[in-house]
Amino acid sequence: MFKKIIIILITTLALTFNVSASSDGDLLLKKNEPSEIKDCFEKLNRGTFAFNQALDGLIFKPVSSVYKKLPSPIKSGVSNSLDNLSNLVTIPNNLLQGDFATAGINSGRFIVNSTIGILGLFDVADLMGMVEYEKEDYGQSLAKHGFGPGCYIVLPVLGPSTARDTIASAANFLGGDAWYNVTVKNDTHHFSEVDYYSSKLTAGVDFRAKNYDSIENLEKNSLDFYASVKSLYLQDRQQKILNSKTITDTQNDSDWEEIEN
């Protein structure tokens, strides 16, 4: 029931945003540059952004400040494990984008790291010279097939997104994420939904810790923190869609990634 509610809310919210945006002449299929993406619901987005900031101050910031102090091998193991799990979404999207060679390499990395690397704690595939490719998701696949971003959206808890990526994220709950299938759907009965949501929460803390100083500096030096985060996110998102290697200055992590992916 909880899963169905999430899917309905995400889909309805995103479709509503796009229908409203059509009055401005923006079609979902239009390929927008980051600077052209409309903030159709800026007032609502700013309110959600303020809520997320308060939540960050209460939970993610203090927890990530403690997490940062853990020994490097522990943090590396957590990051490696999370990266390994992300292949379960990346691989099907490699296939959807027609990149079969990369899908094969990522599948090999997942098998090696899940077995020899002890559930992904160690990146053995990297030691074996297997190339690590950028993460992919269903929003990127839609973009590759010509779907434009629609309006900019700030989601509660999850943060920055676009109408296209919000709709696409529903695929994770509809069989597109194997990790979701074996935990929440419990296809194998070896895992539970606690494992899934714990991994997502951990991913949020891991991301916040890696970008702790960058986020603090961005907030301190921004006249409009909301606008700075929006610009940063949209630029980074465009780079991922184009598989660009350009590094966004305020990040030391490889991703400004949405927790839901």
C-alpha positions as CSV (number, residue, x, y, z in Angstrom):
1,M,0.0,0.0,0.0
2,F,2.8,2.4,0.9
3,K,4.5,1.7,-2.4
4,K,1.3,2.4,-4.4
5,I,0.8,5.7,-2.5
6,I,4.3,6.8,-3.4
7,I,3.9,5.9,-7.1
8,I,0.5,7.7,-7.4
9,L,1.9,10.8,-5.6
10,I,5.0,11.0,-7.8
11,T,3.2,10.4,-11.0
12,T,0.3,12.8,-10.3
13,L,2.6,15.5,-9.0
14,A,4.8,15.3,-12.1
15,L,2.0,15.1,-14.6
16,T,0.3,18.1,-12.9
17,F,3.5,20.1,-13.1
18,N,3.8,19.3,-16.8
19,V,0.2,20.1,-17.7
20,S,0.5,23.4,-15.9
21,A,3.8,24.1,-17.6
22,S,2.3,23.7,-21.1
23,S,0.6,27.1,-20.7
24,D,4.1,28.6,-20.9
25,G,4.7,26.9,-24.2
26,D,7.1,24.3,-22.9
27,L,6.5,20.8,-24.2
28,L,7.8,17.7,-22.3
29,L,9.6,16.6,-25.5
30,K,11.6,19.8,-25.8
31,K,15.3,19.4,-25.1
32,N,16.2,22.2,-22.8
33,E,19.5,23.5,-21.7
34,P,19.9,23.9,-17.9
35,S,19.4,27.7,-18.1
36,E,16.2,27.2,-20.1
37,I,14.4,24.8,-17.7
38,K,11.5,26.7,-16.2
39,D,11.0,26.9,-12.4
40,C,7.2,26.8,-13.0
41,F,6.4,26.5,-9.3
42,E,9.2,28.5,-7.7
43,K,7.1,29.6,-4.7
44,L,6.2,26.0,-3.8
45,N,9.7,24.8,-4.6
46,R,11.2,27.3,-2.3
47,G,8.9,26.2,0.5
48,T,9.9,22.6,-0.1
49,F,13.5,23.6,-0.2
50,A,13.2,25.4,3.2
51,F,11.6,22.2,4.6
52,N,14.4,20.1,3.3
53,Q,17.0,22.5,4.7
54,A,15.3,22.2,8.1
55,L,15.3,18.4,7.8
56,D,19.0,18.5,6.8
57,G,19.9,20.6,9.9
58,L,18.0,18.2,12.2
59,I,19.1,14.8,10.7
60,F,21.5,14.6,7.8
61,K,24.0,17.3,8.7
62,P,24.6,16.2,12.3
63,V,24.7,12.5,11.3
64,S,27.0,13.1,8.4
65,S,29.4,15.1,10.6
66,V,29.8,12.0,12.8
67,Y,30.0,9.7,9.8
68,K,32.9,11.9,8.4
69,K,34.9,11.0,11.5
70,L,34.7,7.2,10.9
71,P,37.9,5.4,9.7
72,S,38.5,5.7,6.0
73,P,38.3,1.9,5.3
74,I,34.8,1.9,6.8
75,K,33.6,4.8,4.7
76,S,35.2,3.4,1.6
77,G,33.5,0.0,2.2
78,V,30.1,1.7,2.6
79,S,30.6,3.8,-0.6
80,N,31.7,0.8,-2.5
81,S,28.7,-1.2,-1.4
82,L,26.3,1.5,-2.4
83,D,28.0,2.0,-5.8
84,N,27.8,-1.7,-6.4
85,L,24.0,-1.7,-5.6
86,S,23.6,1.2,-8.0
87,N,24.6,-1.1,-10.9
88,L,21.2,-2.8,-10.5
89,V,19.7,0.4,-11.9
90,T,22.6,1.4,-14.2
91,I,22.7,-1.9,-16.1
92,P,19.1,-2.0,-17.3
93,N,19.5,1.7,-18.3
94,N,22.6,0.9,-20.3
95,L,20.5,-1.6,-22.2
96,L,17.6,0.8,-22.7
97,Q,20.1,3.3,-24.1
98,G,21.5,0.7,-26.5
99,D,24.9,0.6,-24.8
100,F,25.3,-3.1,-24.6
101,A,29.1,-3.2,-24.2
102,T,28.9,-1.0,-21.1
103,A,26.1,-3.1,-19.8
104,G,28.3,-6.1,-20.1
105,I,31.2,-4.5,-18.3
106,N,29.0,-3.2,-15.5
107,S,27.5,-6.6,-15.1
108,G,30.9,-8.1,-14.8
109,R,31.9,-5.5,-12.2
110,F,28.7,-6.3,-10.2
111,I,29.4,-10.0,-10.2
112,V,33.0,-9.6,-9.3
113,N,32.4,-7.1,-6.5
114,S,29.4,-8.9,-5.1
115,T,31.3,-12.2,-4.8
116,I,35.1,-11.7,-4.5
117,G,34.5,-8.1,-3.2
118,I,32.2,-9.4,-0.4
119,L,28.9,-7.8,-1.3
120,G,30.6,-4.8,-2.8
121,L,32.6,-3.8,0.2
122,F,35.8,-4.0,-1.8
123,D,36.1,-2.7,-5.4
124,V,38.0,-5.8,-6.7
125,A,36.8,-5.1,-10.2
126,D,38.8,-1.9,-10.2
127,L,42.0,-3.7,-9.1
128,M,41.4,-6.1,-12.0
129,G,41.3,-3.2,-14.4
130,M,37.6,-3.3,-15.2
131,V,36.6,0.3,-16.2
132,E,34.1,2.0,-14.0
133,Y,31.4,3.9,-15.9
134,E,29.0,6.7,-14.9
135,K,25.8,5.7,-13.2
136,E,22.6,5.7,-15.3
137,D,19.0,6.0,-14.4
138,Y,15.6,6.0,-16.0
139,G,15.5,9.8,-16.3
140,Q,18.7,9.7,-18.3
141,S,17.3,7.0,-20.5
142,L,14.2,9.1,-21.2
143,A,16.4,12.1,-22.0
144,K,18.5,9.9,-24.4
145,H,15.3,9.1,-26.2
146,G,14.3,12.7,-26.7
147,F,12.2,13.5,-23.6
148,G,12.9,17.0,-22.3
149,P,13.0,17.8,-18.6
150,G,9.8,19.7,-18.1
151,C,9.7,21.9,-15.1
152,Y,12.2,22.0,-12.2
153,I,10.8,20.4,-9.1
154,V,12.0,20.2,-5.5
155,L,10.7,17.0,-3.9
156,P,10.2,16.7,-0.1
157,V,13.2,14.9,1.4
158,L,14.5,13.8,-2.0
159,G,15.5,17.2,-3.1
160,P,16.1,18.7,-6.7
161,S,14.5,16.9,-9.7
162,T,12.6,17.6,-12.9
163,A,9.2,16.5,-14.1
164,R,10.8,14.0,-16.4
165,D,13.1,12.5,-13.8
166,T,10.3,12.4,-11.2
167,I,8.1,10.4,-13.5
168,A,11.0,8.1,-14.5
169,S,11.8,7.4,-10.9
170,A,8.5,5.5,-10.6
171,A,10.1,2.8,-12.7
172,N,12.2,1.8,-9.7
173,F,9.0,0.8,-7.9
174,L,7.6,-1.0,-10.9
175,G,10.3,-3.7,-11.3
176,G,13.1,-1.5,-12.7
177,D,15.3,-1.8,-9.6
178,A,16.3,-5.4,-8.7
179,W,17.3,-4.3,-5.2
180,Y,13.8,-3.0,-4.6
181,N,12.4,-6.2,-6.0
182,V,14.3,-8.5,-3.6
183,T,13.8,-6.3,-0.5
184,V,10.4,-4.5,-0.6
185,K,8.7,-6.9,-2.9
186,N,10.7,-9.7,-1.1
187,D,10.9,-11.9,-4.1
188,T,13.7,-14.0,-2.5
189,H,12.6,-13.8,1.1
190,H,16.2,-13.2,2.1
191,F,15.8,-9.5,2.5
192,S,13.2,-7.1,3.8
193,E,12.1,-3.5,3.1
194,V,14.2,-2.4,6.0
195,D,17.3,-3.3,4.0
196,Y,16.1,-1.2,1.1
197,Y,15.2,1.9,3.0
198,S,18.3,1.6,5.2
199,S,20.5,1.6,2.1
200,K,18.8,4.7,0.8
201,L,19.1,6.5,4.1
202,T,22.8,5.5,4.2
203,A,23.3,6.7,0.6
204,G,21.9,10.1,1.7
205,V,24.3,10.3,4.7
206,D,27.2,9.2,2.6
207,F,26.5,11.8,-0.1
208,R,26.0,14.5,2.5
209,A,29.3,13.6,4.2
210,K,31.3,13.6,1.0
211,N,29.9,17.0,0.1
212,Y,29.8,18.4,3.6
213,D,32.3,21.2,3.1
214,S,31.2,22.0,-0.4
215,I,27.6,22.4,0.6
216,E,28.5,24.5,3.6
217,N,30.7,26.8,1.5
218,L,28.0,27.1,-1.2
219,E,25.5,28.2,1.4
220,K,27.9,30.6,3.0
221,N,28.9,32.2,-0.3
222,S,25.5,32.3,-2.1
223,L,23.3,35.3,-2.2
224,D,20.5,32.9,-3.0
225,F,21.2,29.4,-1.8
226,Y,18.1,28.0,-3.5
227,A,19.1,29.4,-6.9
228,S,22.7,28.2,-6.5
229,V,21.6,24.6,-5.7
230,K,19.1,24.7,-8.6
231,S,21.8,25.8,-11.0
232,L,24.4,23.3,-9.7
233,Y,21.9,20.4,-9.9
234,L,20.7,21.2,-13.4
235,Q,24.2,21.6,-14.8
236,D,25.3,18.4,-13.1
237,R,22.3,16.6,-14.4
238,Q,22.9,17.7,-18.0
239,Q,26.5,16.5,-17.7
240,K,25.4,13.1,-16.7
241,I,22.9,12.9,-19.6
242,L,25.7,13.8,-22.0
243,N,28.1,11.6,-20.1
244,S,30.4,14.6,-19.8
245,K,33.5,14.3,-17.6
246,T,33.3,18.0,-16.6
247,I,33.5,18.4,-12.9
248,T,31.2,20.7,-11.0
249,D,33.4,22.9,-8.7
250,T,31.3,22.5,-5.6
251,Q,31.4,18.7,-5.6
252,N,34.1,16.3,-4.5
253,D,31.8,13.3,-5.0
254,S,31.1,11.9,-8.5
255,D,27.4,12.6,-8.1
256,W,24.9,15.2,-7.3
257,E,22.6,12.2,-7.2
258,E,18.9,11.8,-6.1
259,I,18.6,9.4,-3.2
260,E,15.8,7.6,-4.9
261,N,18.1,6.2,-7.7
